[in-house]
Amino acid sequence: MNYTYMVRCADGTLYTGWTTDVERRVTCHNAGKGAKYTRPRLPVELVYYETFETKEEAMRREAAIKKLSKERKELLVAQWRKI
């Protein structure tokens, strides 16, 4: 399975990425071994994810989410929390 995910950084910003293991990836971010963006903004908290069959689908969704405004990203997070 492949995942597109968002984490909220300690400074309140959102980081979007893709992975094959969400829990491992969040642990990696919090260990300071994740993306360069999240390293100075620890800790991070998983706030959103979607699952996909292929890596390509997850990467396409990551790119689409990254193009969204902060408000639209926050709406995705809010809707996901209600599920």
HTML snippet that shows the backbone in 3Dmol.js (N, CA, C, O; Angstrom):
<script src="https://3Dmol.org/build/3Dmol-min.js"></script>
<div id="view" style="width:600px;height:400px;position:relative"></div>
<script>
const pdb = `
ATOM      1  N   MET A   1       0.843  -1.176   0.000  1.00  0.00           N
ATOM      2  CA  MET A   1       0.000   0.000   0.000  1.00  0.00           C
ATOM      3  C   MET A   1       0.889   1.241   0.000  1.00  0.00           C
ATOM      4  O   MET A   1       1.998   1.222   0.533  1.00  0.00           O
ATOM      5  N   ASN A   2       0.400   2.292  -0.590  1.00  0.00           N
ATOM      6  CA  ASN A   2       1.115   3.566  -0.669  1.00  0.00           C
ATOM      7  C   ASN A   2       0.238   4.654  -0.063  1.00  0.00           C
ATOM      8  O   ASN A   2      -0.987   4.614  -0.179  1.00  0.00           O
ATOM      9  N   TYR A   3       0.864   5.606   0.571  1.00  0.00           N
ATOM     10  CA  TYR A   3       0.134   6.630   1.307  1.00  0.00           C
ATOM     11  C   TYR A   3       0.602   8.027   0.936  1.00  0.00           C
ATOM     12  O   TYR A   3       1.792   8.258   0.721  1.00  0.00           O
ATOM     13  N   THR A   4      -0.335   8.949   0.864  1.00  0.00           N
ATOM     14  CA  THR A   4      -0.041  10.373   0.850  1.00  0.00           C
ATOM     15  C   THR A   4      -0.455  10.855   2.227  1.00  0.00           C
ATOM     16  O   THR A   4      -1.539  10.518   2.704  1.00  0.00           O
ATOM     17  N   TYR A   5       0.394  11.636   2.866  1.00  0.00           N
ATOM     18  CA  TYR A   5       0.118  12.025   4.251  1.00  0.00           C
ATOM     19  C   TYR A   5       0.472  13.488   4.492  1.00  0.00           C
ATOM     20  O   TYR A   5       1.227  14.103   3.738  1.00  0.00           O
ATOM     21  N   MET A   6      -0.097  14.019   5.562  1.00  0.00           N
ATOM     22  CA  MET A   6       0.281  15.340   6.046  1.00  0.00           C
ATOM     23  C   MET A   6       0.582  15.235   7.528  1.00  0.00           C
ATOM     24  O   MET A   6      -0.115  14.546   8.273  1.00  0.00           O
ATOM     25  N   VAL A   7       1.628  15.925   7.942  1.00  0.00           N
ATOM     26  CA  VAL A   7       1.942  16.048   9.363  1.00  0.00           C
ATOM     27  C   VAL A   7       1.908  17.527   9.723  1.00  0.00           C
ATOM     28  O   VAL A   7       2.228  18.398   8.914  1.00  0.00           O
ATOM     29  N   ARG A   8       1.508  17.781  10.966  1.00  0.00           N
ATOM     30  CA  ARG A   8       1.562  19.146  11.472  1.00  0.00           C
ATOM     31  C   ARG A   8       2.851  19.274  12.281  1.00  0.00           C
ATOM     32  O   ARG A   8       3.118  18.491  13.193  1.00  0.00           O
ATOM     33  N   CYS A   9       3.627  20.268  11.925  1.00  0.00           N
ATOM     34  CA  CYS A   9       4.887  20.523  12.614  1.00  0.00           C
ATOM     35  C   CYS A   9       4.631  21.327  13.881  1.00  0.00           C
ATOM     36  O   CYS A   9       3.556  21.900  14.055  1.00  0.00           O
ATOM     37  N   ALA A  10       5.620  21.365  14.759  1.00  0.00           N
ATOM     38  CA  ALA A  10       5.497  22.072  16.031  1.00  0.00           C
ATOM     39  C   ALA A  10       5.190  23.559  15.838  1.00  0.00           C
ATOM     40  O   ALA A  10       4.582  24.183  16.707  1.00  0.00           O
ATOM     41  N   ASP A  11       5.604  24.126  14.708  1.00  0.00           N
ATOM     42  CA  ASP A  11       5.332  25.550  14.454  1.00  0.00           C
ATOM     43  C   ASP A  11       3.969  25.774  13.800  1.00  0.00           C
ATOM     44  O   ASP A  11       3.634  26.901  13.437  1.00  0.00           O
ATOM     45  N   GLY A  12       3.176  24.696  13.648  1.00  0.00           N
ATOM     46  CA  GLY A  12       1.826  24.817  13.094  1.00  0.00           C
ATOM     47  C   GLY A  12       1.735  24.635  11.594  1.00  0.00           C
ATOM     48  O   GLY A  12       0.632  24.569  11.051  1.00  0.00           O
ATOM     49  N   THR A  13       2.868  24.554  10.909  1.00  0.00           N
ATOM     50  CA  THR A  13       2.830  24.366   9.465  1.00  0.00           C
ATOM     51  C   THR A  13       2.524  22.911   9.125  1.00  0.00           C
ATOM     52  O   THR A  13       2.664  22.020   9.963  1.00  0.00           O
ATOM     53  N   LEU A  14       2.109  22.692   7.895  1.00  0.00           N
ATOM     54  CA  LEU A  14       1.802  21.344   7.410  1.00  0.00           C
ATOM     55  C   LEU A  14       2.850  20.906   6.400  1.00  0.00           C
ATOM     56  O   LEU A  14       3.275  21.688   5.549  1.00  0.00           O
ATOM     57  N   TYR A  15       3.259  19.653   6.503  1.00  0.00           N
ATOM     58  CA  TYR A  15       4.184  19.052   5.537  1.00  0.00           C
ATOM     59  C   TYR A  15       3.457  17.891   4.881  1.00  0.00           C
ATOM     60  O   TYR A  15       2.813  17.093   5.562  1.00  0.00           O
ATOM     61  N   THR A  16       3.556  17.795   3.568  1.00  0.00           N
ATOM     62  CA  THR A  16       2.917  16.723   2.808  1.00  0.00           C
ATOM     63  C   THR A  16       3.981  15.849   2.166  1.00  0.00           C
ATOM     64  O   THR A  16       4.969  16.351   1.629  1.00  0.00           O
ATOM     65  N   GLY A  17       3.773  14.529   2.225  1.00  0.00           N
ATOM     66  CA  GLY A  17       4.696  13.596   1.606  1.00  0.00           C
ATOM     67  C   GLY A  17       3.986  12.317   1.215  1.00  0.00           C
ATOM     68  O   GLY A  17       2.767  12.207   1.351  1.00  0.00           O
ATOM     69  N   TRP A  18       4.746  11.351   0.731  1.00  0.00           N
ATOM     70  CA  TRP A  18       4.179  10.036   0.406  1.00  0.00           C
ATOM     71  C   TRP A  18       5.133   8.979   0.962  1.00  0.00           C
ATOM     72  O   TRP A  18       6.325   9.233   1.133  1.00  0.00           O
ATOM     73  N   THR A  19       4.598   7.801   1.240  1.00  0.00           N
ATOM     74  CA  THR A  19       5.392   6.720   1.815  1.00  0.00           C
ATOM     75  C   THR A  19       4.684   5.388   1.618  1.00  0.00           C
ATOM     76  O   THR A  19       3.533   5.335   1.185  1.00  0.00           O
ATOM     77  N   THR A  20       5.389   4.321   1.940  1.00  0.00           N
ATOM     78  CA  THR A  20       4.761   2.996   1.935  1.00  0.00           C
ATOM     79  C   THR A  20       4.424   2.540   3.350  1.00  0.00           C
ATOM     80  O   THR A  20       3.792   1.500   3.533  1.00  0.00           O
ATOM     81  N   ASP A  21       4.849   3.323   4.365  1.00  0.00           N
ATOM     82  CA  ASP A  21       4.600   2.978   5.767  1.00  0.00           C
ATOM     83  C   ASP A  21       4.471   4.274   6.572  1.00  0.00           C
ATOM     84  O   ASP A  21       5.477   4.884   6.937  1.00  0.00           O
ATOM     85  N   VAL A  22       3.243   4.687   6.846  1.00  0.00           N
ATOM     86  CA  VAL A  22       2.995   5.974   7.496  1.00  0.00           C
ATOM     87  C   VAL A  22       3.608   6.034   8.895  1.00  0.00           C
ATOM     88  O   VAL A  22       4.267   7.015   9.240  1.00  0.00           O
ATOM     89  N   GLU A  23       3.397   5.004   9.695  1.00  0.00           N
ATOM     90  CA  GLU A  23       3.918   5.026  11.070  1.00  0.00           C
ATOM     91  C   GLU A  23       5.441   5.137  11.087  1.00  0.00           C
ATOM     92  O   GLU A  23       6.005   5.919  11.853  1.00  0.00           O
ATOM     93  N   ARG A  24       6.099   4.351  10.240  1.00  0.00           N
ATOM     94  CA  ARG A  24       7.557   4.403  10.162  1.00  0.00           C
ATOM     95  C   ARG A  24       8.026   5.789   9.727  1.00  0.00           C
ATOM     96  O   ARG A  24       9.009   6.314  10.250  1.00  0.00           O
ATOM     97  N   ARG A  25       7.321   6.370   8.775  1.00  0.00           N
ATOM     98  CA  ARG A  25       7.720   7.682   8.242  1.00  0.00           C
ATOM     99  C   ARG A  25       7.572   8.774   9.291  1.00  0.00           C
ATOM    100  O   ARG A  25       8.447   9.631   9.411  1.00  0.00           O
ATOM    101  N   VAL A  26       6.489   8.762  10.047  1.00  0.00           N
ATOM    102  CA  VAL A  26       6.301   9.763  11.100  1.00  0.00           C
ATOM    103  C   VAL A  26       7.381   9.592  12.172  1.00  0.00           C
ATOM    104  O   VAL A  26       7.928  10.576  12.670  1.00  0.00           O
ATOM    105  N   THR A  27       7.682   8.348  12.521  1.00  0.00           N
ATOM    106  CA  THR A  27       8.754   8.071  13.483  1.00  0.00           C
ATOM    107  C   THR A  27      10.082   8.606  12.956  1.00  0.00           C
ATOM    108  O   THR A  27      10.871   9.183  13.703  1.00  0.00           O
ATOM    109  N   CYS A  28      10.315   8.410  11.679  1.00  0.00           N
ATOM    110  CA  CYS A  28      11.537   8.892  11.039  1.00  0.00           C
ATOM    111  C   CYS A  28      11.606  10.427  11.105  1.00  0.00           C
ATOM    112  O   CYS A  28      12.647  10.991  11.444  1.00  0.00           O
ATOM    113  N   HIS A  29      10.501  11.091  10.780  1.00  0.00           N
ATOM    114  CA  HIS A  29      10.463  12.558  10.886  1.00  0.00           C
ATOM    115  C   HIS A  29      10.823  12.981  12.309  1.00  0.00           C
ATOM    116  O   HIS A  29      11.673  13.849  12.504  1.00  0.00           O
ATOM    117  N   ASN A  30      10.178  12.370  13.298  1.00  0.00           N
ATOM    118  CA  ASN A  30      10.384  12.774  14.690  1.00  0.00           C
ATOM    119  C   ASN A  30      11.763  12.429  15.225  1.00  0.00           C
ATOM    120  O   ASN A  30      12.191  12.981  16.239  1.00  0.00           O
ATOM    121  N   ALA A  31      12.459  11.526  14.559  1.00  0.00           N
ATOM    122  CA  ALA A  31      13.837  11.206  14.929  1.00  0.00           C
ATOM    123  C   ALA A  31      14.833  12.160  14.272  1.00  0.00           C
ATOM    124  O   ALA A  31      16.043  12.033  14.460  1.00  0.00           O
ATOM    125  N   GLY A  32      14.313  13.120  13.497  1.00  0.00           N
ATOM    126  CA  GLY A  32      15.181  14.079  12.822  1.00  0.00           C
ATOM    127  C   GLY A  32      15.792  13.537  11.546  1.00  0.00           C
ATOM    128  O   GLY A  32      16.725  14.126  11.000  1.00  0.00           O
ATOM    129  N   LYS A  33      15.262  12.401  11.063  1.00  0.00           N
ATOM    130  CA  LYS A  33      15.805  11.779   9.855  1.00  0.00           C
ATOM    131  C   LYS A  33      14.832  11.864   8.687  1.00  0.00           C
ATOM    132  O   LYS A  33      15.010  11.190   7.672  1.00  0.00           O
ATOM    133  N   GLY A  34      13.800  12.696   8.834  1.00  0.00           N
ATOM    134  CA  GLY A  34      12.810  12.865   7.776  1.00  0.00           C
ATOM    135  C   GLY A  34      13.240  13.966   6.820  1.00  0.00           C
ATOM    136  O   GLY A  34      14.430  14.191   6.600  1.00  0.00           O
ATOM    137  N   ALA A  35      12.273  14.630   6.269  1.00  0.00           N
ATOM    138  CA  ALA A  35      12.525  15.693   5.303  1.00  0.00           C
ATOM    139  C   ALA A  35      13.279  16.862   5.939  1.00  0.00           C
ATOM    140  O   ALA A  35      13.139  17.135   7.131  1.00  0.00           O
ATOM    141  N   LYS A  36      14.068  17.533   5.134  1.00  0.00           N
ATOM    142  CA  LYS A  36      14.819  18.692   5.596  1.00  0.00           C
ATOM    143  C   LYS A  36      13.870  19.745   6.190  1.00  0.00           C
ATOM    144  O   LYS A  36      14.216  20.432   7.151  1.00  0.00           O
ATOM    145  N   TYR A  37      12.673  19.861   5.604  1.00  0.00           N
ATOM    146  CA  TYR A  37      11.699  20.848   6.080  1.00  0.00           C
ATOM    147  C   TYR A  37      11.274  20.585   7.520  1.00  0.00           C
ATOM    148  O   TYR A  37      11.131  21.527   8.300  1.00  0.00           O
ATOM    149  N   THR A  38      11.069  19.317   7.889  1.00  0.00           N
ATOM    150  CA  THR A  38      10.535  19.015   9.214  1.00  0.00           C
ATOM    151  C   THR A  38      11.604  18.997  10.310  1.00  0.00           C
ATOM    152  O   THR A  38      11.272  19.160  11.484  1.00  0.00           O
ATOM    153  N   ARG A  39      12.846  18.806   9.965  1.00  0.00           N
ATOM    154  CA  ARG A  39      13.899  18.658  10.987  1.00  0.00           C
ATOM    155  C   ARG A  39      13.932  19.783  12.017  1.00  0.00           C
ATOM    156  O   ARG A  39      14.009  19.495  13.212  1.00  0.00           O
ATOM    157  N   PRO A  40      13.877  21.063  11.606  1.00  0.00           N
ATOM    158  CA  PRO A  40      13.895  22.121  12.624  1.00  0.00           C
ATOM    159  C   PRO A  40      12.516  22.419  13.229  1.00  0.00           C
ATOM    160  O   PRO A  40      12.380  23.332  14.045  1.00  0.00           O
ATOM    161  N   ARG A  41      11.504  21.658  12.834  1.00  0.00           N
ATOM    162  CA  ARG A  41      10.130  21.937  13.262  1.00  0.00           C
ATOM    163  C   ARG A  41       9.527  20.782  14.063  1.00  0.00           C
ATOM    164  O   ARG A  41       8.316  20.570  14.021  1.00  0.00           O
ATOM    165  N   LEU A  42      10.341  20.053  14.775  1.00  0.00           N
ATOM    166  CA  LEU A  42       9.891  18.877  15.520  1.00  0.00           C
ATOM    167  C   LEU A  42       9.263  19.271  16.846  1.00  0.00           C
ATOM    168  O   LEU A  42       9.590  20.322  17.398  1.00  0.00           O
ATOM    169  N   PRO A  43       8.368  18.444  17.359  1.00  0.00           N
ATOM    170  CA  PRO A  43       7.911  17.182  16.782  1.00  0.00           C
ATOM    171  C   PRO A  43       6.805  17.414  15.748  1.00  0.00           C
ATOM    172  O   PRO A  43       6.232  18.498  15.649  1.00  0.00           O
ATOM    173  N   VAL A  44       6.531  16.357  14.984  1.00  0.00           N
ATOM    174  CA  VAL A  44       5.432  16.404  14.025  1.00  0.00           C
ATOM    175  C   VAL A  44       4.351  15.421  14.474  1.00  0.00           C
ATOM    176  O   VAL A  44       4.621  14.462  15.197  1.00  0.00           O
ATOM    177  N   GLU A  45       3.115  15.687  14.025  1.00  0.00           N
ATOM    178  CA  GLU A  45       1.981  14.832  14.356  1.00  0.00           C
ATOM    179  C   GLU A  45       1.228  14.494  13.070  1.00  0.00           C
ATOM    180  O   GLU A  45       0.931  15.382  12.271  1.00  0.00           O
ATOM    181  N   LEU A  46       0.924  13.233  12.873  1.00  0.00           N
ATOM    182  CA  LEU A  46       0.153  12.824  11.700  1.00  0.00           C
ATOM    183  C   LEU A  46      -1.255  13.393  11.817  1.00  0.00           C
ATOM    184  O   LEU A  46      -1.940  13.174  12.816  1.00  0.00           O
ATOM    185  N   VAL A  47      -1.688  14.132  10.779  1.00  0.00           N
ATOM    186  CA  VAL A  47      -3.024  14.734  10.816  1.00  0.00           C
ATOM    187  C   VAL A  47      -3.893  14.318   9.636  1.00  0.00           C
ATOM    188  O   VAL A  47      -5.082  14.637   9.605  1.00  0.00           O
ATOM    189  N   TYR A  48      -3.314  13.602   8.653  1.00  0.00           N
ATOM    190  CA  TYR A  48      -4.085  13.245   7.456  1.00  0.00           C
ATOM    191  C   TYR A  48      -3.331  12.193   6.659  1.00  0.00           C
ATOM    192  O   TYR A  48      -2.105  12.241   6.557  1.00  0.00           O
ATOM    193  N   TYR A  49      -4.070  11.238   6.092  1.00  0.00           N
ATOM    194  CA  TYR A  49      -3.472  10.347   5.101  1.00  0.00           C
ATOM    195  C   TYR A  49      -4.538   9.745   4.208  1.00  0.00           C
ATOM    196  O   TYR A  49      -5.707   9.648   4.581  1.00  0.00           O
ATOM    197  N   GLU A  50      -4.114   9.347   3.029  1.00  0.00           N
ATOM    198  CA  GLU A  50      -4.946   8.639   2.057  1.00  0.00           C
ATOM    199  C   GLU A  50      -4.147   7.426   1.586  1.00  0.00           C
ATOM    200  O   GLU A  50      -2.916   7.452   1.587  1.00  0.00           O
ATOM    201  N   THR A  51      -4.840   6.370   1.185  1.00  0.00           N
ATOM    202  CA  THR A  51      -4.159   5.174   0.691  1.00  0.00           C
ATOM    203  C   THR A  51      -4.356   5.036  -0.813  1.00  0.00           C
ATOM    204  O   THR A  51      -5.377   5.443  -1.368  1.00  0.00           O
ATOM    205  N   PHE A  52      -3.344   4.448  -1.458  1.00  0.00           N
ATOM    206  CA  PHE A  52      -3.365   4.247  -2.902  1.00  0.00           C
ATOM    207  C   PHE A  52      -2.731   2.902  -3.240  1.00  0.00           C
ATOM    208  O   PHE A  52      -1.889   2.394  -2.500  1.00  0.00           O
ATOM    209  N   GLU A  53      -3.136   2.351  -4.337  1.00  0.00           N
ATOM    210  CA  GLU A  53      -2.578   1.077  -4.802  1.00  0.00           C
ATOM    211  C   GLU A  53      -1.157   1.232  -5.318  1.00  0.00           C
ATOM    212  O   GLU A  53      -0.319   0.354  -5.108  1.00  0.00           O
ATOM    213  N   THR A  54      -0.880   2.344  -5.992  1.00  0.00           N
ATOM    214  CA  THR A  54       0.434   2.503  -6.614  1.00  0.00           C
ATOM    215  C   THR A  54       1.180   3.723  -6.087  1.00  0.00           C
ATOM    216  O   THR A  54       0.582   4.678  -5.592  1.00  0.00           O
ATOM    217  N   LYS A  55       2.478   3.664  -6.207  1.00  0.00           N
ATOM    218  CA  LYS A  55       3.354   4.773  -5.837  1.00  0.00           C
ATOM    219  C   LYS A  55       3.026   6.010  -6.668  1.00  0.00           C
ATOM    220  O   LYS A  55       3.025   7.131  -6.159  1.00  0.00           O
ATOM    221  N   GLU A  56       2.751   5.796  -7.934  1.00  0.00           N
ATOM    222  CA  GLU A  56       2.467   6.914  -8.840  1.00  0.00           C
ATOM    223  C   GLU A  56       1.217   7.677  -8.413  1.00  0.00           C
ATOM    224  O   GLU A  56       1.184   8.907  -8.464  1.00  0.00           O
ATOM    225  N   GLU A  57       0.180   6.934  -7.989  1.00  0.00           N
ATOM    226  CA  GLU A  57      -1.050   7.589  -7.521  1.00  0.00           C
ATOM    227  C   GLU A  57      -0.772   8.420  -6.268  1.00  0.00           C
ATOM    228  O   GLU A  57      -1.239   9.553  -6.152  1.00  0.00           O
ATOM    229  N   ALA A  58      -0.018   7.859  -5.343  1.00  0.00           N
ATOM    230  CA  ALA A  58       0.312   8.568  -4.109  1.00  0.00           C
ATOM    231  C   ALA A  58       1.134   9.820  -4.407  1.00  0.00           C
ATOM    232  O   ALA A  58       0.913  10.867  -3.799  1.00  0.00           O
ATOM    233  N   MET A  59       2.065   9.718  -5.325  1.00  0.00           N
ATOM    234  CA  MET A  59       2.897  10.861  -5.683  1.00  0.00           C
ATOM    235  C   MET A  59       2.091  11.945  -6.395  1.00  0.00           C
ATOM    236  O   MET A  59       2.325  13.135  -6.180  1.00  0.00           O
ATOM    237  N   ARG A  60       1.145  11.540  -7.239  1.00  0.00           N
ATOM    238  CA  ARG A  60       0.276  12.513  -7.909  1.00  0.00           C
ATOM    239  C   ARG A  60      -0.569  13.268  -6.884  1.00  0.00           C
ATOM    240  O   ARG A  60      -0.728  14.486  -6.972  1.00  0.00           O
ATOM    241  N   ARG A  61      -1.107  12.532  -5.912  1.00  0.00           N
ATOM    242  CA  ARG A  61      -1.933  13.163  -4.888  1.00  0.00           C
ATOM    243  C   ARG A  61      -1.089  14.086  -4.020  1.00  0.00           C
ATOM    244  O   ARG A  61      -1.549  15.162  -3.638  1.00  0.00           O
ATOM    245  N   GLU A  62       0.135  13.684  -3.705  1.00  0.00           N
ATOM    246  CA  GLU A  62       1.043  14.546  -2.944  1.00  0.00           C
ATOM    247  C   GLU A  62       1.242  15.870  -3.676  1.00  0.00           C
ATOM    248  O   GLU A  62       1.144  16.939  -3.075  1.00  0.00           O
ATOM    249  N   ALA A  63       1.519  15.795  -4.959  1.00  0.00           N
ATOM    250  CA  ALA A  63       1.737  17.003  -5.765  1.00  0.00           C
ATOM    251  C   ALA A  63       0.491  17.878  -5.785  1.00  0.00           C
ATOM    252  O   ALA A  63       0.587  19.102  -5.703  1.00  0.00           O
ATOM    253  N   ALA A  64      -0.679  17.251  -5.892  1.00  0.00           N
ATOM    254  CA  ALA A  64      -1.935  18.012  -5.924  1.00  0.00           C
ATOM    255  C   ALA A  64      -2.173  18.710  -4.586  1.00  0.00           C
ATOM    256  O   ALA A  64      -2.573  19.874  -4.561  1.00  0.00           O
ATOM    257  N   ILE A  65      -1.936  18.023  -3.490  1.00  0.00           N
ATOM    258  CA  ILE A  65      -2.138  18.631  -2.171  1.00  0.00           C
ATOM    259  C   ILE A  65      -1.165  19.781  -1.958  1.00  0.00           C
ATOM    260  O   ILE A  65      -1.540  20.815  -1.405  1.00  0.00           O
ATOM    261  N   LYS A  66       0.066  19.616  -2.385  1.00  0.00           N
ATOM    262  CA  LYS A  66       1.059  20.675  -2.212  1.00  0.00           C
ATOM    263  C   LYS A  66       0.667  21.954  -2.944  1.00  0.00           C
ATOM    264  O   LYS A  66       1.107  23.040  -2.566  1.00  0.00           O
ATOM    265  N   LYS A  67      -0.147  21.842  -3.980  1.00  0.00           N
ATOM    266  CA  LYS A  67      -0.598  23.021  -4.729  1.00  0.00           C
ATOM    267  C   LYS A  67      -1.778  23.726  -4.064  1.00  0.00           C
ATOM    268  O   LYS A  67      -2.114  24.851  -4.432  1.00  0.00           O
ATOM    269  N   LEU A  68      -2.410  23.070  -3.086  1.00  0.00           N
ATOM    270  CA  LEU A  68      -3.560  23.662  -2.413  1.00  0.00           C
ATOM    271  C   LEU A  68      -3.134  24.794  -1.489  1.00  0.00           C
ATOM    272  O   LEU A  68      -1.995  24.843  -1.024  1.00  0.00           O
ATOM    273  N   SER A  69      -4.066  25.701  -1.232  1.00  0.00           N
ATOM    274  CA  SER A  69      -3.814  26.758  -0.258  1.00  0.00           C
ATOM    275  C   SER A  69      -3.800  26.153   1.146  1.00  0.00           C
ATOM    276  O   SER A  69      -4.277  25.039   1.359  1.00  0.00           O
ATOM    277  N   LYS A  70      -3.256  26.892   2.081  1.00  0.00           N
ATOM    278  CA  LYS A  70      -3.235  26.434   3.473  1.00  0.00           C
ATOM    279  C   LYS A  70      -4.661  26.182   3.961  1.00  0.00           C
ATOM    280  O   LYS A  70      -4.903  25.215   4.682  1.00  0.00           O
ATOM    281  N   GLU A  71      -5.599  27.035   3.580  1.00  0.00           N
ATOM    282  CA  GLU A  71      -6.988  26.889   3.997  1.00  0.00           C
ATOM    283  C   GLU A  71      -7.585  25.581   3.493  1.00  0.00           C
ATOM    284  O   GLU A  71      -8.281  24.890   4.237  1.00  0.00           O
ATOM    285  N   ARG A  72      -7.322  25.239   2.251  1.00  0.00           N
ATOM    286  CA  ARG A  72      -7.842  23.978   1.679  1.00  0.00           C
ATOM    287  C   ARG A  72      -7.200  22.770   2.356  1.00  0.00           C
ATOM    288  O   ARG A  72      -7.871  21.766   2.595  1.00  0.00           O
ATOM    289  N   LYS A  73      -5.909  22.859   2.665  1.00  0.00           N
ATOM    290  CA  LYS A  73      -5.245  21.771   3.376  1.00  0.00           C
ATOM    291  C   LYS A  73      -5.866  21.591   4.760  1.00  0.00           C
ATOM    292  O   LYS A  73      -6.113  20.465   5.193  1.00  0.00           O
ATOM    293  N   GLU A  74      -6.115  22.696   5.449  1.00  0.00           N
ATOM    294  CA  GLU A  74      -6.733  22.629   6.771  1.00  0.00           C
ATOM    295  C   GLU A  74      -8.133  22.027   6.685  1.00  0.00           C
ATOM    296  O   GLU A  74      -8.548  21.306   7.593  1.00  0.00           O
ATOM    297  N   LEU A  75      -8.857  22.307   5.625  1.00  0.00           N
ATOM    298  CA  LEU A  75     -10.183  21.716   5.425  1.00  0.00           C
ATOM    299  C   LEU A  75     -10.075  20.201   5.262  1.00  0.00           C
ATOM    300  O   LEU A  75     -10.880  19.461   5.826  1.00  0.00           O
ATOM    301  N   LEU A  76      -9.090  19.735   4.498  1.00  0.00           N
ATOM    302  CA  LEU A  76      -8.871  18.291   4.358  1.00  0.00           C
ATOM    303  C   LEU A  76      -8.611  17.651   5.722  1.00  0.00           C
ATOM    304  O   LEU A  76      -9.170  16.602   6.041  1.00  0.00           O
ATOM    305  N   VAL A  77      -7.759  18.290   6.520  1.00  0.00           N
ATOM    306  CA  VAL A  77      -7.427  17.774   7.847  1.00  0.00           C
ATOM    307  C   VAL A  77      -8.683  17.720   8.712  1.00  0.00           C
ATOM    308  O   VAL A  77      -8.933  16.719   9.383  1.00  0.00           O
ATOM    309  N   ALA A  78      -9.468  18.790   8.699  1.00  0.00           N
ATOM    310  CA  ALA A  78     -10.683  18.853   9.516  1.00  0.00           C
ATOM    311  C   ALA A  78     -11.684  17.780   9.104  1.00  0.00           C
ATOM    312  O   ALA A  78     -12.295  17.144   9.963  1.00  0.00           O
ATOM    313  N   GLN A  79     -11.856  17.575   7.820  1.00  0.00           N
ATOM    314  CA  GLN A  79     -12.789  16.563   7.333  1.00  0.00           C
ATOM    315  C   GLN A  79     -12.293  15.156   7.679  1.00  0.00           C
ATOM    316  O   GLN A  79     -13.094  14.291   8.034  1.00  0.00           O
ATOM    317  N   TRP A  80     -10.999  14.923   7.581  1.00  0.00           N
ATOM    318  CA  TRP A  80     -10.425  13.616   7.882  1.00  0.00           C
ATOM    319  C   TRP A  80     -10.610  13.271   9.352  1.00  0.00           C
ATOM    320  O   TRP A  80     -10.870  12.116   9.687  1.00  0.00           O
ATOM    321  N   ARG A  81     -10.480  14.248  10.225  1.00  0.00           N
ATOM    322  CA  ARG A  81     -10.629  14.009  11.671  1.00  0.00           C
ATOM    323  C   ARG A  81     -12.046  13.604  12.040  1.00  0.00           C
ATOM    324  O   ARG A  81     -12.261  12.945  13.057  1.00  0.00           O
ATOM    325  N   LYS A  82     -13.011  13.995  11.219  1.00  0.00           N
ATOM    326  CA  LYS A  82     -14.415  13.646  11.495  1.00  0.00           C
ATOM    327  C   LYS A  82     -14.726  12.195  11.145  1.00  0.00           C
ATOM    328  O   LYS A  82     -15.729  11.646  11.602  1.00  0.00           O
ATOM    329  N   ILE A  83     -13.880  11.580  10.346  1.00  0.00           N
ATOM    330  CA  ILE A  83     -14.117  10.206   9.889  1.00  0.00           C
ATOM    331  C   ILE A  83     -13.836   9.217  10.995  1.00  0.00           C
ATOM    332  O   ILE A  83     -13.981   8.011  10.796  1.00  0.00           O
TER     333      ILE A  83
END
`;
const viewer = $3Dmol.createViewer("view");
viewer.addModel(pdb, "pdb");
viewer.setStyle({}, {cartoon: {color: "spectrum"}});
viewer.zoomTo();
viewer.render();
</script>
